[in-house]
Amino acid sequence: AGASLSTQPVVTVQDAEGNTVTGSSASIALSAFSDASCTTAIATTPNASNTLSGTTTRNASSGVATFTGISANRAGTVYLKAEASGLAIDCSSAISVTPGAYALSDSEVTLSSSTVNSGSSVTATLTTKDAYGNANPSGLPALGSIAFTSSIVGGTGSFGAVSAAGSGVYTVDFTGVLAGAVTIGARFLRVQLRRARISP
C-alpha cells in the first residue's frame, strides 16, 4: 500500500471492433473500486486517503493513455475503472495490494473495559497499522521489542506476559491492585504509541 503499482495502467481507446482509435486524445480518469464490476468504491475509512495516489487523469496519445506513479493505498483486492466522456467505462482485472510498513501514528491501544476492580484484570490490545490504516502491516519488530506501559495516579497494578494474537495484534492483561487512574500505552523499540485510559 502506498507504493507505485508494479504494473502501471495503460488504457487504450478502441472502437466497437476492438481497433485502437489512433485519433483519440480523450481525457481518461482512473478510480479505485472493490468489486469486479467497478460499482462499489473503495472505502475511505478509517483513513480518508485510502484511494489512488498519483496523476489519475491522462490524455490519450494516438488512442493510448499511459499512466505512471499510480499507487493504491487500501490493502486488499482493488479494481481500477477507466472512464472518459462519451466512451464506455472499462474495469481492470484484480490487483492485489498488500499493507505497507507499520506506522506508529496509526497504531492504537484499546482496552476491554474502562474500569478495573482491585484484583481483577482488563486486556489491553495493541493493533498495528500502516500509514493508511491497513491492519497487519509489514516490518513488525520481534515480540520481545514490544512492551506495554502504564502511568498510574494514586494506584498500582501489574502486567502479565505480552502475547502475539497474529496479524499485527498484541495483547496483555493488566491487573489492578490499588485504586487509581491508569493510562496504558505500548512501546515499539522504545517509541511510545497511543494510550488508553482506565479508571479505578
GINORTA-V14261 format. One record per residue. N is the residue number from 1. SS is DSSP state (H for helix, E for strand, - for the rest). NEAR is the number of other C-alpha atoms within 10 Angstrom. D_FIRST is the distance of its C-alpha to the first C-alpha in Angstrom with 2 decimals. Layout:
n | ss | near | d_first
N | SS | NEAR | D_FIRST
N | SS | NEAR | D_FIRST
This chain:
n | ss | near | d_first
1 | - | 23 | 0.00
2 | - | 23 | 3.78
3 | - | 15 | 5.54
4 | E | 16 | 8.31
5 | - | 16 | 8.92
6 | - | 10 | 11.46
7 | - | 11 | 13.96
8 | - | 13 | 14.36
9 | - | 18 | 16.23
10 | E | 12 | 20.00
11 | E | 20 | 22.16
12 | E | 21 | 25.88
13 | - | 23 | 28.54
14 | E | 16 | 31.07
15 | - | 10 | 34.42
16 | - | 6 | 35.64
17 | - | 6 | 36.56
18 | - | 9 | 33.16
19 | - | 11 | 34.38
20 | E | 15 | 32.31
21 | - | 16 | 33.72
22 | - | 14 | 34.10
23 | - | 12 | 35.59
24 | - | 17 | 32.59
25 | - | 16 | 30.71
26 | - | 20 | 29.04
27 | E | 14 | 26.28
28 | E | 24 | 23.29
29 | E | 19 | 20.43
30 | E | 22 | 17.07
31 | E | 20 | 15.50
32 | E | 24 | 13.08
33 | E | 23 | 14.79
34 | - | 19 | 14.60
35 | - | 17 | 17.84
36 | - | 16 | 19.46
37 | - | 14 | 21.99
38 | - | 20 | 19.60
39 | - | 13 | 21.55
40 | - | 12 | 19.21
41 | E | 16 | 16.77
42 | - | 21 | 13.32
43 | - | 15 | 14.19
44 | - | 14 | 13.80
45 | - | 12 | 14.79
46 | - | 11 | 14.57
47 | - | 15 | 12.52
48 | - | 11 | 13.98
49 | - | 17 | 11.15
50 | - | 22 | 9.18
51 | - | 20 | 10.24
52 | E | 21 | 9.99
53 | E | 16 | 10.32
54 | - | 12 | 12.97
55 | - | 13 | 16.46
56 | - | 17 | 16.37
57 | E | 17 | 20.16
58 | E | 18 | 22.19
59 | E | 17 | 25.87
60 | - | 22 | 26.88
61 | E | 17 | 29.07
62 | - | 15 | 31.75
63 | - | 19 | 29.87
64 | E | 22 | 26.45
65 | E | 22 | 23.42
66 | E | 16 | 21.02
67 | - | 21 | 17.66
68 | - | 16 | 15.88
69 | - | 15 | 12.84
70 | - | 20 | 11.01
71 | E | 20 | 7.24
72 | E | 27 | 5.85
73 | - | 30 | 4.59
74 | - | 28 | 6.18
75 | - | 22 | 5.85
76 | E | 15 | 9.05
77 | E | 16 | 11.18
78 | E | 25 | 11.00
79 | E | 25 | 14.10
80 | E | 25 | 14.85
81 | E | 21 | 18.26
82 | E | 23 | 20.40
83 | E | 19 | 23.41
84 | - | 16 | 26.30
85 | - | 10 | 29.59
86 | - | 7 | 32.22
87 | - | 13 | 30.04
88 | - | 10 | 28.87
89 | - | 12 | 25.26
90 | E | 15 | 23.19
91 | E | 19 | 20.19
92 | - | 17 | 18.02
93 | - | 14 | 17.72
94 | - | 15 | 14.90
95 | E | 17 | 11.46
96 | E | 14 | 9.61
97 | E | 18 | 5.85
98 | - | 20 | 5.67
99 | - | 22 | 5.08
100 | - | 23 | 4.93
101 | E | 19 | 8.59
102 | E | 23 | 10.97
103 | - | 19 | 12.25
104 | H | 17 | 15.95
105 | H | 14 | 16.19
106 | H | 19 | 14.10
107 | - | 22 | 15.72
108 | E | 18 | 19.08
109 | E | 21 | 22.47
110 | E | 18 | 24.42
111 | E | 20 | 27.98
112 | - | 13 | 29.83
113 | - | 13 | 32.68
114 | - | 13 | 33.55
115 | E | 16 | 36.94
116 | - | 21 | 38.34
117 | - | 14 | 42.03
118 | - | 15 | 43.74
119 | - | 11 | 43.37
120 | - | 13 | 40.47
121 | E | 21 | 36.77
122 | E | 19 | 33.44
123 | E | 16 | 30.12
124 | E | 24 | 27.40
125 | E | 24 | 23.82
126 | E | 27 | 20.91
127 | E | 20 | 17.53
128 | - | 26 | 14.68
129 | E | 26 | 11.31
130 | E | 24 | 8.37
131 | - | 22 | 8.80
132 | - | 26 | 7.67
133 | - | 26 | 10.02
134 | - | 26 | 8.31
135 | E | 21 | 11.07
136 | - | 21 | 11.65
137 | - | 24 | 9.44
138 | E | 17 | 10.26
139 | - | 12 | 13.15
140 | - | 17 | 15.43
141 | - | 12 | 19.00
142 | - | 10 | 22.00
143 | H | 12 | 23.64
144 | H | 9 | 26.51
145 | H | 11 | 24.46
146 | E | 20 | 23.76
147 | E | 21 | 26.70
148 | E | 25 | 27.60
149 | E | 17 | 29.93
150 | E | 18 | 32.55
151 | E | 15 | 34.56
152 | E | 18 | 37.74
153 | E | 13 | 40.48
154 | - | 11 | 43.79
155 | - | 16 | 42.64
156 | E | 17 | 41.49
157 | E | 19 | 39.17
158 | E | 12 | 37.41
159 | E | 18 | 34.22
160 | - | 13 | 34.14
161 | - | 10 | 31.92
162 | - | 17 | 28.12
163 | E | 14 | 26.68
164 | E | 15 | 23.29
165 | E | 12 | 22.67
166 | E | 9 | 19.64
167 | - | 14 | 15.93
168 | - | 19 | 15.83
169 | E | 18 | 18.86
170 | E | 21 | 22.08
171 | E | 21 | 25.47
172 | E | 20 | 28.87
173 | E | 20 | 32.19
174 | E | 23 | 34.01
175 | E | 19 | 37.76
176 | E | 22 | 39.83
177 | E | 17 | 43.25
178 | E | 15 | 44.75
179 | - | 17 | 43.93
180 | - | 17 | 41.75
181 | E | 17 | 38.47
182 | E | 23 | 35.47
183 | E | 14 | 32.03
184 | E | 20 | 29.56
185 | E | 22 | 26.43
186 | E | 24 | 24.48
187 | E | 16 | 23.88
188 | E | 17 | 21.37
189 | - | 12 | 23.20
190 | - | 10 | 25.61
191 | E | 10 | 23.17
192 | E | 15 | 23.92
193 | - | 21 | 21.49
194 | - | 16 | 22.38
195 | - | 19 | 25.70
196 | E | 17 | 27.51
197 | E | 18 | 31.27
198 | E | 17 | 34.00
199 | E | 16 | 37.67
200 | - | 17 | 40.84
